[in-house]
Amino acid sequence: MKFISTTEAPAAIGPYSQAVVANGMIFTSGQIPMDETGVIVATDVVNQAHQVLKNLFYVLEAAGAHFNDVIKTTIFLTDMDDFEKVNSVYSHYFGHHKPARSTIAVKTLPKNVLIEIECIALANTDYSI
């Protein structure tokens, strides 16, 4: 098992790792729209979604992976009315790659953000985009 940490994404705000690599898989912790300095970016879901996906990109990169290696994502939203807006941003980052996904409505998220995303990806693949 390998614990992943990068300064390109915000540090964990609790007793957990940004990601863990185990048995050929990468399991990321949920990323919220915090920049690498710990500041919550934006108050709208579109810009928060961009930051979350940038954070996921950097965590995956630190683990030696890319969005093309992602096999499952879970999105947590505080308002399901934001579903289509988030889909638009999500599509920008994943392009034609379409991992399995769940989107879950929640009452609140850490630091009262609007969105959080976690993913599971393959580790040590031989391809990238």
Secondary structure as GFF3:
##gff-version 3
##sequence-region A 1 129
A	DSSP	beta_strand	2	4	.	.	.	ID=ss1
A	DSSP	beta_strand	19	22	.	.	.	ID=ss2
A	DSSP	beta_strand	25	28	.	.	.	ID=ss3
A	DSSP	alpha_helix	45	62	.	.	.	ID=ss4
A	DSSP	three_ten_helix	67	69	.	.	.	ID=ss5
A	DSSP	beta_strand	70	77	.	.	.	ID=ss6
A	DSSP	three_ten_helix	80	82	.	.	.	ID=ss7
A	DSSP	alpha_helix	83	94	.	.	.	ID=ss8
A	DSSP	beta_strand	100	105	.	.	.	ID=ss9
A	DSSP	three_ten_helix	110	112	.	.	.	ID=ss10
A	DSSP	beta_strand	115	122	.	.	.	ID=ss11
###
